[in-house]
Amino acid sequence: MKIFVFTIVIALLCIAQESKASEAVHTPKECCFTFLTKPLPKRTIERFEVTSSKCPVAGVIFYTKKGKKVCTKPHEEWVKKHISFEILIKRLPNEGFKTKSKDFCKKNK
C-alpha cells in the first residue's frame, strides 16, 4: 500500500512539474513595467517592438542606437508618431518614389 501511495504522489508531482514547464514556454519574451514619460528623439531610435498581448500592460519598446531599451505607452501621441515615422522610413528605400527628384523639385518651387 505504501508503494502505491508513493507512486501516486510521484506521478502527481511529475504532472505538476510538466504543467509548470509548459507555462514557461508561453511566457512573453519582454514586458514593460516602467515607462518613459517624455518623448524620445527620433534620431536616437534604431527600431521598435510592440510587447506581447500576454504582458499585463501594453507597451512599445524602442531600441536606441546606443543599445538601450526604452518602454513607452502605445496610446501616447508621440509614440504613435514615432512608430509611423519608423514604418515610413523602412518602406521608402524599398518602394521608392514614382517621380524623378528633379521633376519633384521643379513642381514644389
N, C-alpha and C positions, 0 to 999 in steps of 0.2 A: 504493500500500500504506500509506503514511504517513497519508493522509487517512482510510482505512478504520479504522485503529487509533485515530486521533484521534476519529473519530465514535463508535466503541465506548466509549472512555473517557468521553467527554462523556455518552453515553446512560447509562452506569453511575452517573456522578455525579448525574445528574438523578433516577434511580431511588432512589439512596441518600438524596438530599435529600427526596424525596417521602415516603419511609417515615418519616423523622425528623419531618416535619411532621404526619403522621397520628398519630404517638405523642403529640405535644403536645396534640392535640385530646382525648385520653383521659386526660390528666393531671388528678388531682384538684385542685379549687379550693384547698382548705386542708387541711393535715395538722398533727397535733400532734407535737412532738418533745420539749418540756419540759412538765411537768405540775405543777399546783398540788397540794400535798400536804395542806393544811389546808382545812377546809370554808369555803365562800364564803357569806356571809349571804344568805338568800333574798330579803330586801328589796332587795338590790342588783342582782338579776337581771332583765333585760328579756326575754330569750329564749335559746334554746339550739339547737344543731345537732349532729347526730352526724356525725363525719367519714366520708369515703368508704371503702368497703371496699378501694379501691385504695391507700389510705395504708399505709405499712409498719407503723404501730402504731395500734390502735383508740383513738378519743378522743371526748370530748364537749366542744364549745366553748360556754361560757356567754358571752353578751354582756351586759355590765353597763349600767346606766342612764347611766353616765359615758362610754360608748363604748369600753370596753376589752374585749378578747377574752381569755378565760381557758380554757386547755386543762386538762381533767381526765380521769382514767381512768374508763371507764364501769362497771367492776366494783366500784368503791368504794361502800360503803353510803350515804354522804351524797350522792353523785352520783345514785344511784338514787332516793333520797327527793326530792331537788330536782327531778328530771325528773318524777316522779309529781305533785308539787305544782304544777309549771308546767302540766302537761297538765290537771289538775283545775281550776285557775283559769281556763284558757282555755275549758273546757267549761261551767262554771257559768252564765255570762251567757246562753249560747245555749239551754241545756236547761231552766234554771230548776228550782225545787223544786215538787214535787207538792202540798205542804201550804202553807197560808197561814201567814205568820210568827207571827200571834197564836196560832193553834192549836198550832204547834210549841213556842212559849214556854210555854204552859199545860201541855202534856204533859211537859215536861222540868223542871218546878219541883220 
